[in-house]
Structure formats: structure tokens, C-alpha cells
């Protein structure tokens, strides 16, 4: 339905030493295009990137002779030793197009669920500088660099802001970080100095014979009755790039023997070694997950390692760290929680897309653990 004057065939033989005019007519309307050609020696270009799917498409100008000689596009993180060959998708009109994508290893988690992890050095990730090159017959002919944009940050991941809700007893409307601090059990999460920095100090306590774990999480908290608190897990989050792991620092000042157990179904009992837990989950929920606990059996308990979805929606990925020993040395410990993906394709689109949770007792919602545990955490950030 569109005509060109001159035609594409007539233009193909033009030297383009100056601008060429092309009249383009469609549905009786004509507009004039001005065509310019700028000579260049750049033969390799990056055409599309997707930092959530960790993919990219590159093109190269390749003659028929070069293509016959084995032209290929390759990439690597700048400074790496090995080049990765991109997958050729087409060669047409002198343009070679190739793509790169992540590769996945598969395994089974402790609960028998299939999980997937990134294969090292495969795919395109936020915050890295990449090199792309065209090779012909195994010899490099042209090289280009691409600096991938930075990925997501975790709001107040350094926990330096003294005005955060998590330090207070008002966590009904926490912007990101919340805690279970309340008038009945105060001091479960406080801002404290340790090892030369400002950290979140999580300290367990007990009242009326029940355990109150020290805690910090992305979500909200409120007391619905005197002896029962409700955590609403999940916060809004605009994912720009998919990470490989969660990085943070922790120090377990004291992880003791469980001295409270209300027999609500926890896998540990009084006299067993307690353990703290740090957990992260990428979720796709339309409502927050509510977990209630207190003097009666808990409601809404969930574990991203045990299931791929809950009533609120799917769990796309999770990372988990159990800490069953007190730390030594008095220095914060760097740790990474690799993300185990249940779904390698989905991108969160719901109202709530992230959960981070730190607790001095992994089974504190079951009222089982040590009432004197102390855990410091700080400096949350993504690894890409």
C-alpha cells in the first residue's frame, strides 16, 4: 500500500555523494524523506539488550567472502580470558546477526523442587562492561565495548538512615524496611554501632513465656491483639535487571540453644541448637503475605524453599542462609545468597515483588528458639 519515488531498486545504485530525496506515498498522502549515507568503519553494533532476561542482539557488516570464511560474533566481560561465541540467528544482505543468552544449571533443592542457577560467564548482566568482536577465520577484525547500565539498588540497604520505620514501634506503613518492634516487645530491631559502622541489631526477647525473635524485613507489622503480631511480607519493587545473588554483611553475636518451644510444629525443640535465618525472595504477588504468631499456633507461615507459590502468587526465585553458630572475631562477615530460580522466564508484574527477611530464630513464628540470640546485619545489595 506504500509507493516510493524513486523506487528502492533505483536508489540501490546511488553513490549517495549528497542527500537523496524520496517521496513516500500511502493512502493518498505523500511525504518527502531526506536520505543521507555516512561512511563509517564501524562493523559491529549492539542492537538490543534486556537486563532482566540477560540477553543481547548484535550485528556485524560481513562480506560474502568473510561469511564463507567463518565469520562469527563473540563476547566477554572486559578483562576475562575466554571469549563466548554468540549464536548466529541470520545472515542477510551482508549483515550477520547473533544473540547471546544466559545458560542455566539445574538441581534439586532440599525439598525436592527443581531450581536453576546461572552458569558463570554466560549472558549479559547489569553494571558490567562487555567486549564484542567480529572474527573471520578465527582472527579478530573489529572490537567494540558496551557498558551495561547499573541494576537495581535495595532501598536504604546501608541502614544508615536513623528515621527508618524499622527502628520505631510504628511499622504499619513502612516504606521498605519494617520490624516487629511494639510496645509489648521493644528492641527487636535497633540501630547500633558495631565493628566501626552503623548496623541493624536484631535481639530476641521473651514475654509471657513466648518468644519474640529479633527481626528486620521488607514489609509491614502490626499487633492485632495484645498477644499476637502480624507481619505482612512484601514490598513494591520495580525490577530493571535480574540479579544472581543478594550480598550483605552479618555477625551472629550469639546463637544459643532453644529454650522456648510452644509445640506449634517447629522442626526444632527445646534443647536443640537454634539457628538464625536470612532469606530473600523475588515474588509476583498481588497482596502481601500475612503471618500471624503469638500465644496460639501461627497462621500464614511460608518458606520459599518449600514451595513455588503461595495464595498471593508465584515465587520466582529465593536465596537462604541459616546461621547455627555464634560468630567469632568481632568483624562483620561478607556473604552472598545465590538466587535459586524456579522460573527462568517470568518477570514480576504484581503489586509486591520482593521479600527480604532476617530473624534471630528461623522458627520464631512457631515460638521455638533461643530468647537471647543477637544478630547484626548491614549493607544489602544485589550481585550481577
C-alpha positions in Angstrom: 0.0 0.0 0.0 3.1 2.3 0.0 5.0 3.5 -3.0 8.4 5.1 -3.2 9.7 7.5 -5.9 12.4 6.8 -6.8 12.0 3.1 -6.1 14.3 1.1 -3.8 15.8 -0.5 -6.8 16.6 2.8 -8.4 18.2 4.0 -5.2 20.3 0.9 -4.7 22.8 2.1 -7.3 23.2 5.6 -6.0 26.6 6.8 -4.7 24.9 9.0 -2.1 27.5 11.7 -2.5 24.8 14.1 -1.4 21.3 13.9 0.0 18.7 11.9 -2.0 15.0 12.8 -1.8 12.4 10.1 -1.7 8.7 10.7 -2.0 6.7 8.2 0.0 3.0 7.9 -0.7 0.4 6.0 1.4 -3.4 6.3 1.3 -3.1 9.4 -0.9 -0.7 11.2 1.4 2.8 11.9 0.3 5.8 13.0 2.5 9.3 13.6 1.5 12.2 11.7 3.1 15.8 13.0 3.0 18.2 10.1 2.8 21.9 10.6 3.9 24.6 8.0 4.0 27.5 8.5 6.4 30.6 6.3 5.6 31.9 4.6 8.7 34.5 1.9 9.5 32.3 0.5 12.4 31.3 -3.0 11.5 29.9 -4.3 14.9 26.9 -2.8 16.7 24.8 -3.8 19.7 21.1 -3.7 18.6 19.1 -4.8 21.6 19.7 -5.6 25.3 17.4 -7.0 28.0 18.9 -6.9 31.5 16.1 -8.9 33.1 16.4 -11.8 30.6 20.1 -11.2 30.4 20.1 -11.3 26.6 21.5 -9.1 23.7 21.5 -9.0 20.0 24.5 -7.8 17.9 25.0 -7.2 14.2 28.1 -7.0 12.0 28.7 -6.0 8.4 30.2 -9.1 6.8 31.0 -9.7 3.1 30.1 -12.9 1.4 33.8 -13.9 1.4 34.1 -13.2 5.1 31.0 -15.2 5.9 32.2 -18.1 3.9 35.5 -17.9 5.8 33.7 -18.5 9.1 32.7 -15.0 10.3 31.4 -15.1 13.9 30.4 -12.7 16.7 31.9 -13.2 20.2 31.6 -11.5 23.6 33.1 -11.5 27.1 33.2 -9.4 30.2 36.0 -6.9 29.8 39.2 -8.4 31.3 38.0 -12.0 31.1 40.3 -14.5 29.4 37.8 -16.5 27.4 35.5 -15.3 24.6 32.0 -16.7 24.3 30.6 -17.3 20.8 27.2 -15.8 20.2 24.5 -17.8 18.5 24.1 -16.8 14.9 20.4 -16.1 14.1 20.7 -14.8 10.5 22.9 -13.6 7.6 21.2 -11.5 5.1 22.2 -8.6 2.7 25.7 -8.5 4.2 24.5 -8.3 7.8 25.3 -11.0 10.3 23.0 -11.1 13.3 23.8 -13.1 16.5 22.4 -13.3 20.0 23.6 -14.1 23.5 21.6 -15.5 26.4 22.3 -16.9 29.8 22.7 -20.6 30.4 21.3 -22.5 33.4 22.4 -25.4 35.6 19.6 -27.4 37.2 19.5 -29.2 40.6 17.0 -30.2 43.2 16.7 -28.3 46.5 16.4 -29.9 49.9 12.6 -30.2 49.5 12.8 -31.9 46.1 11.9 -28.9 44.0 13.8 -28.2 40.7 15.8 -25.0 40.9 18.0 -23.2 38.3 21.2 -21.2 38.7 23.2 -19.1 36.3 26.2 -20.8 34.5 29.2 -18.4 35.1 30.2 -16.0 32.3 27.1 -16.7 30.2 24.6 -13.8 29.5 24.5 -10.1 29.8 24.3 -8.6 33.3 23.8 -5.1 34.7 26.8 -3.0 35.8 29.5 -4.8 33.7 31.5 -3.7 30.7 31.5 -6.1 27.8 33.6 -6.5 24.7 32.1 -7.7 21.4 34.2 -8.7 18.5 33.9 -10.0 14.9 36.2 -12.8 13.9 36.8 -14.1 10.5 38.6 -17.5 10.2 39.4 -17.2 13.9 41.1 -13.8 13.6 39.7 -10.7 15.3 38.8 -8.0 12.8 36.9 -5.5 14.9 36.3 -4.8 18.6 33.7 -2.8 20.5 32.8 -2.1 24.1 29.5 -1.8 25.8 28.9 -0.7 29.4 25.7 -2.2 30.7 23.6 0.2 32.9 23.6 -0.3 36.6 21.0 -2.6 38.1 18.6 -2.2 41.0 19.6 -1.0 44.4 17.9 -2.0 47.7 16.3 1.0 49.4 18.4 2.1 52.4 20.4 -1.1 52.0 23.2 0.5 54.1 20.7 1.1 57.0 22.3 4.4 57.8 19.1 6.4 57.9 18.1 7.0 61.6 14.5 7.8 60.6 13.6 4.4 59.1 10.4 2.8 60.5 12.2 -0.4 61.4 13.9 1.4 64.4 10.5 2.5 65.8 7.3 1.0 67.1 5.3 2.2 64.1 5.7 -0.2 61.2 2.1 -0.2 59.9 3.2 1.9 56.9 6.9 1.1 56.5 8.2 2.3 53.1 10.5 -0.7 52.8 12.2 -1.9 56.0 9.9 -2.9 58.9 10.3 -4.8 62.1 8.2 -6.3 64.9 9.0 -3.6 67.4 6.0 -2.8 69.5 5.1 -1.5 73.0 4.9 -5.1 74.3 8.3 -6.3 73.0 10.6 -3.4 72.3 14.2 -3.6 71.0 13.8 -6.4 68.5 15.4 -4.2 65.8 17.6 -1.2 66.7 20.2 0.9 65.0 23.5 0.2 66.8 27.3 0.7 66.3 29.4 -2.4 65.8 32.7 -3.1 64.1 33.2 0.6 63.2 29.9 1.1 61.5 26.1 1.6 62.0 24.3 -1.7 61.8 20.8 -3.2 62.4 21.0 -5.0 65.7 18.4 -7.8 66.0 17.9 -9.0 69.5 15.5 -11.7 70.7 13.5 -11.4 73.9 10.5 -13.1 75.6 7.3 -12.0 77.3 4.6 -14.1 78.9 6.5 -17.2 78.1 6.5 -16.7 74.3 9.5 -15.9 72.0 9.9 -12.6 70.2 12.7 -13.1 67.6 14.8 -10.1 66.7 13.8 -9.3 63.1 14.1 -7.0 60.1 12.1 -7.5 56.9 10.7 -5.8 53.8 7.0 -5.4 54.8 4.7 -4.1 57.5 3.9 -5.1 61.1 1.0 -4.5 63.5 -0.4 -6.0 66.7 -3.9 -7.2 66.1 -4.4 -8.4 69.7 -2.2 -8.0 72.8 -0.5 -11.4 72.4 -0.4 -11.7 68.6 1.5 -9.8 66.0 1.1 -9.9 62.2 3.8 -9.4 59.6 2.7 -8.5 56.1 5.6 -9.7 53.9 6.3 -8.0 50.6 7.0 -4.5 49.2 6.6 -2.9 45.8 9.8 -3.0 43.6 10.5 -2.0 40.0 12.8 -4.6 38.7 15.2 -3.3 36.0 17.7 -6.1 35.9 17.8 -9.7 37.2 20.5 -10.4 39.8 22.5 -13.5 40.6 22.6 -13.2 44.3 22.0 -11.0 47.4 25.1 -9.7 49.1 25.2 -8.4 52.7 27.2 -8.4 55.9 26.2 -10.2 59.2 27.6 -11.0 62.6 25.9 -13.5 64.9 26.9 -12.3 68.3 25.0 -15.1 70.0 23.2 -18.2 68.6 22.2 -20.3 71.5 20.3 -23.4 72.5 16.5 -23.2 72.1 15.0 -22.5 75.5 11.4 -21.9 74.4 9.1 -24.2 72.4 5.4 -23.8 72.4 5.0 -27.0 70.4 3.4 -25.3 67.4 5.1 -27.6 64.9 8.6 -26.2 64.6 11.3 -28.7 63.4 13.4 -27.8 66.4 12.6 -28.2 70.1 13.8 -27.0 73.5 17.4 -28.2 74.0 18.2 -28.2 70.3 20.6 -25.8 68.6 18.8 -22.7 67.4 19.6 -21.0 64.1 19.1 -17.6 62.7 18.0 -17.1 59.1 18.4 -14.5 56.4 16.1 -15.0 53.4 15.3 -13.3 50.1 12.6 -14.0 47.5 11.6 -12.5 44.2 7.9 -12.8 44.2 4.9 -11.8 41.9 2.1 -11.2 44.4 -1.0 -9.0 44.2 -1.4 -8.9 48.0 1.1 -9.1 50.9 1.6 -12.5 52.7 0.3 -12.2 56.3 1.9 -14.3 59.0 0.4 -14.1 62.5 2.1 -15.5 65.6 1.8 -15.3 69.4 0.4 -17.4 72.2 -1.5 -19.5 69.7 -0.4 -21.6 66.7 0.9 -19.3 63.9 -1.1 -18.6 60.7 0.2 -18.0 57.2 3.7 -19.4 57.7 5.6 -19.9 54.4 9.1 -20.9 53.2 10.2 -20.0 49.7 12.5 -23.1 49.8 9.5 -25.4 50.2 7.1 -24.1 47.6 7.0 -22.4 44.2 3.9 -20.4 45.0 1.5 -19.3 47.8 -2.0 -18.0 47.7 -0.7 -14.5 46.9 1.1 -15.6 43.8 4.2 -17.2 42.4 7.7 -17.3 44.0 10.1 -16.7 41.1 13.4 -17.1 43.0 14.8 -17.4 46.5 18.1 -17.3 48.5 18.5 -18.6 52.0 21.2 -18.6 54.8 20.9 -20.5 58.1 23.3 -19.5 60.8 23.6 -22.1 63.6 26.8 -20.9 65.3 27.9 -17.7 67.1 30.4 -15.7 65.1 33.9 -15.1 66.3 36.4 -12.3 65.7 34.2 -9.3 66.2 34.2 -8.4 62.5 31.2 -8.2 60.1 31.2 -11.2 57.7 30.6 -10.8 54.0 28.2 -13.3 52.5 26.3 -13.9 49.3 23.0 -15.7 49.0 22.8 -17.2 45.5 19.4 -16.9 43.9 17.7 -20.2 43.1 15.2 -19.7 40.3 12.0 -21.7 40.0 11.1 -19.8 36.8 13.8 -18.5 34.4 11.5 -16.6 32.2 8.9 -14.7 34.3 9.4 -11.1 35.4 7.3 -9.8 38.4 4.4 -7.6 37.4 2.3 -7.7 40.5 1.9 -5.1 43.3 4.5 -6.8 45.5 7.7 -8.1 44.1 10.3 -8.6 46.8 10.7 -10.1 50.2 13.9 -9.8 52.4 13.7 -11.3 55.9 16.2 -11.5 58.8 15.4 -13.3 62.0 17.4 -14.3 65.1 15.4 -17.5 65.2 14.5 -19.3 61.9 11.3 -20.7 63.5 10.4 -17.8 65.7 6.9 -17.6 64.3 6.4 -21.1 65.7 7.5 -19.8 69.1 10.6 -22.0 69.1 14.1 -20.8 69.6 16.6 -19.1 71.9 15.4 -15.9 73.7 18.9 -14.4 73.9 20.0 -14.6 70.3 21.7 -11.5 68.8 22.4 -10.9 65.1 23.8 -7.8 63.3 23.1 -7.2 59.6 24.1 -4.5 57.1 24.9 -3.4 53.6 22.3 -5.2 51.5 23.0 -5.1 47.7 22.5 -7.2 44.6 25.2 -9.1 42.8 25.0 -9.0 39.0 
